[in-house]
Amino acid sequence: MHSPEILGREISHFFRNYLLGQRGASRHTVHSYRDTLKLLLGFTARRAKKDVTRLTLDDLDATTVLAFLEQLEAERKCSVATRNVRLAAIRTFFRIVAANVPTAVEQCQRVIAIPMKKRPPKRPIDYLEREEVEAVLAAIDRSSRGGVRDYALLALIYNCGNRIQETLDLNACDLHLDRPYHVRLKGKCNKERVSPLWPETAGAIRELLARRGIAPASATPVFVNQRGERLSRDGAAYLLKKHVRAASARVSTLAGKRLHPHSLRHTTAVHMRRAGDDYAAIAALLGHAHPTTTESIYGHIDLEEKRKAIEANPPPVKKSRARWRRPEVLELLASL
């Protein structure tokens, strides 16, 4: 039986020594592992009817981990891809535990042996048409500070195709709101990139900072909730859903789409492709390491582009043969 102190020590070692010290993991990676362990510990505490501080390594057995993964899909409605991401993080944690706690090796091996779940066929990527983007932005009430924030957030993602976490991590000092307008983003593996801003987007962000009384060069978070805390991914998803629902009364096609903040990133890429931009330019804006990644995602999803290709290749038309005419005598007999 392991003591609660061992679990706490291993979690601290995993984040401080392994992820940050040995791997030099990015902030996004650390946050992903953090969220996974928070969810797992909370689930295990409820299952074992204990306080989180009283949990031990023994509570985190393979049966509990499997139940946690099932709960993610059944109750939290997570996709198979999200389930597999959580499992990958848990496996990594238990590999480190196995190296540090010899008495837990067998338990760790059973957790590590849990297989990834096969993903179902990918659904077509949902994105917004130009008029749908305009309708969503027009549905936002910009007379309130919350509306100013929502408009600036959605306009910025559509402008630059940012990942949602890259956008929520922005501080005022990351923005350059004088000509030339641009924003500095930190993406995966701590790679930085600079994206240009439209004057309209810069104006919307400038209005948001002015409403909140924030100096442009400060390290203050740009997008916050009503409590003044940095806006979460769930918060961003909620506000997008709210404005899409409002806009669907005017543009009916919005009602049937399964949209989330990442859909705006897809929208940017599709619209750039339609405008004639090559995959290298789109990859540079989105922060993809290779244009081939961009092409594999967006090279086949644009319905409008497919329609144009079909129209450019019309179906073969058979020439109709000359109508056979009956001799006049037969016409006469048929008319009797």
N, C-alpha and C positions, 0 to 999 in steps of 0.2 A: 504493500500500500504506500503510495507516494503522498507526500505532504503538499498542501496548497502552495507552500513557498517554492517548491520545485517548478510548478507550472508558471508562477509569476517570474521566476528567474529565467526560465527558458523563453518566455515571450519577450522579456527585455533583451536577452542575448540575441534573439532572432532579429529584432529590429535594429538594435544599436550596433552590434558586432557584425552580424552577417549581412543584412540588407544594406546598411549605410556604410559600415566599415570595410567589409570584404568585397561586396559587389558594387558599391557606389550606386545603388539603385536610384532612379529618378523619383521625384516627389509623387508623380502619378502612380508609379509602381508601389511605393510605400503606402499610399492611400488605399490602393486596391487591396493589398494584403491586410491592412488595418481594418478595412470594412468587413472583409471576410471573417477575420478572427472575432470581431465584435459581434457579428451575427451568430457565429458558431457558439461563442461563450454564452450569449443571451439565450439561445435555443437550449443549450445543454443545462443551463441553470434552471430553466422552466421545467425541463424534462425530469431533472433530478430533484426538483423542489428544494434547491439550495440557493443561497446567495452566491453571486459570481465570485466573491472573495474566498469562498469555501470550496470551490471546485478544485479537483486534482487531475493529474494526467489520466488516472484510471477512469474518470468520467468521460473522457474523450476517446472512447473506443470506436472500433469500426462500425458497430451497430448504430451508435449515436450519430456518427458522421453520415451514414447512409440515410438515416431518418431526417437529418438536417437537409440533405440534398433533395430528398423527396418533398420536404416542406417548402423549399425554395420554389419548386415547380407548381405544387398543388395550391399553396396558400398565397405566396408572394407573386405568383404568375410569372416567374422568371423563365426565360427561354433556355433551351438546352445549351446554347453557347454560354450564357451567363452561369449556368450550373457547372459547366466544365471549367470556366475561369476560376470559380470558387474552389472547385476540387483541386485544381493545379496549385493554388496557393496553399491549401491544407496539406497536400502531399509534400510540398517544399518544406513547410514548417516541421512536419514529422520526420523528414530526412535529417534535419538539423538536430531534432530532439534525440533521434536514435544514436547519433554520433556522441551526444553529450550525456545521455542517461542509459547506460548499458542494461539496467533492469527493465527498461521499457522497450527494448528492441523488438520483441515479438509483437507487442501491441502496435508499434509504429509500422512494422512490415505489413500487418493486416490492413491498416489504413492506406498505406502507399499502394497496396495491391488493388484497391477499388478502381475499376476501369472507368475510363471516360465514356460518356453516353454518346451513341451515334446520333449525329444531327440529322433532322429531317431535311428534305430538299429545300433550298433557299427560296423564300418568297421574292417576287419582284420588289425592287427597292421603291418605296414611295417617295415622291418628290412633288413639289408644287409648280404649277404653271405660273407664268408671269402674272396673269390677272388674279390668281389665287394669292400670290404673295402680296400684291397690292391691296387685296380685300382684307387680308389679315392685319396688315399694318394700319389700314384705314379704320378698322374696327376698334383700335386702341384709343381710349379716352386720354388724351394728352394734357388734359387740364389738371390732373392730379400728379403728384410726385411718383406714385406707383406706375401710372400710365407712361410718364416720361421715361422711367427706368425700363419698362417692358418694351417700349418702342426702340430705345437705344440698343437694348440687348439683341432683339430679333434683327434689327437693321444691321448691326455689326456682324452677326453670324452670316447673314445673307451676303453682305458686302465681301467678306474675306473667306468664307467657308471654314471658319474656325471649328475645332472640336469644342464641345460644350465646356469641358473642364478648363481648357485653355482660356476660354472667355471668362469664366467665373473666377479664375485666378488672377485676372488683371487688376493692377493697381493704377492709380491716376498717373504715376510717373512713367508707365509703359506706353502712354499715349502721347502723340505729338499732334496737337490740334491747331497748329499754325502751318501755313504752306511750307513744304509739301506735307500734307496730312498723311500720317501713317501710324501703325501700332506695332509694338514689339511683342511677339508671342513666344512662349516657351512650350515646346511640344514634347513628344516622346523622346526618351533618352536625353532629356535636358537640352535638346537641340533648339536653338533660337532661330527665328525667321522674322522678317519685317514685311508687313503687308500694307499696301497703300489703302487709303480711305477716300471714299467719295466725299465731296464737300458737305453733302446732305447728312451723311453719317457722322462726320466730325461735328457738325452743328447740333445734331441730336445729343451726342455725348457731352458736348460743351454745355448744353442746356441742363443736362442731368447733374453735372458737377456744380454748376451755378446754383441749382435748386438746393443742393445739399451743402453748399458753402465749402466746397473742397478746392484746395489749391491744386492746379494742374501738375505740379512737380512733386506732390506728396506721395507717400507710400500707402495711402488709404485705399481700401478695396473700392472698386467702381460700382459693382452690383451687389447690393445688400438687401436683406429682408426687412420686415417691419421692426424687428428687434435690433437692427443695426449690425447684424452678423452677416458674414459673406453668404450670398445666395447659394443654396444647394442645387444639385442636379435635379432632385425631385421637385424643388420649387420652380426651377426653370421649365420642367416638363408640365407642371400644373398650369403655369401662366400661359404657355403656348396653347395647351388644350383649351383653356378658357377663351382665348381670342380666336382660335379656329372655330369654336362652337358659335361664337357671336358672328363671325364672318360667313359661316355656312348658310345663314338666313338669306344672304345676298348672292352667294355663289354656291349652288347646290352640290357641285362636285366635291367640295371639301368634306361633306358629311360622310362619304364612303372611304375616306383615306385614313390609314393608320399612321399617325404622325407623331414625331418626338423631336427634340431639338436637333438631333443628328440629321433629320430629314432636311433641315435648312442647308446643311453642309452638302448633302446630295444635290439639293436644288441648285446651289451655286455651280457645282461641277457640271451638271446637265446644261444649264444655261450658257456657261462658257463654251461647252462643246458645240452647242447650237450656233453660237456666235462665230465659230470657226477657229477658236484657240486650239493649239495642239496639246497633246497630253503632257509634254514637258512643262508648258506654262501652267497647266492646271495642277500638276504635281507640285510645282514650286509654291503655288499659292496655298494648297491644302497641307503641305508639309509632308508629302509622301517621299520616301527615300528614293524610289525609282518610278519613272513614268509607266513602266509595265504594270505596276500595281494599280495605277490610276486607270489604265486602259482595261485591265481585267474587271474592274468594278463598273466603270461607266461606258465601256465600249459597246454595250448591247442593251441598255435599258431605256433609251430615249424613244418613246412611242412615235413622236413626231418625226424623228429621223427615219424610223422604219417606214412610216407612211410615205414619206418623200421618196424613199428608195423603191417602194412598190409602184408609186405613180410614175417614176422614171422608167419603169420597165412594164409597159402595158401588156395585157394578155393578148395572145394571138387571136386575130379575128379571121374566121373562115370566110372566104369569098363565096357568096351565095351563087349557086348555079342559076342559069337562065330558066325561068319558069316554063315547064313543058306546056305547050298549047295543044289542045285537041283539034283535030281537023274540023273544018266548019260543018261538015255533015254530021259529025258526032255532037257538036254543040247544038245543032238543030234538033237532033233526036232527043238530047238530054232536056231540052226546053219544053218538050211536048208533055 
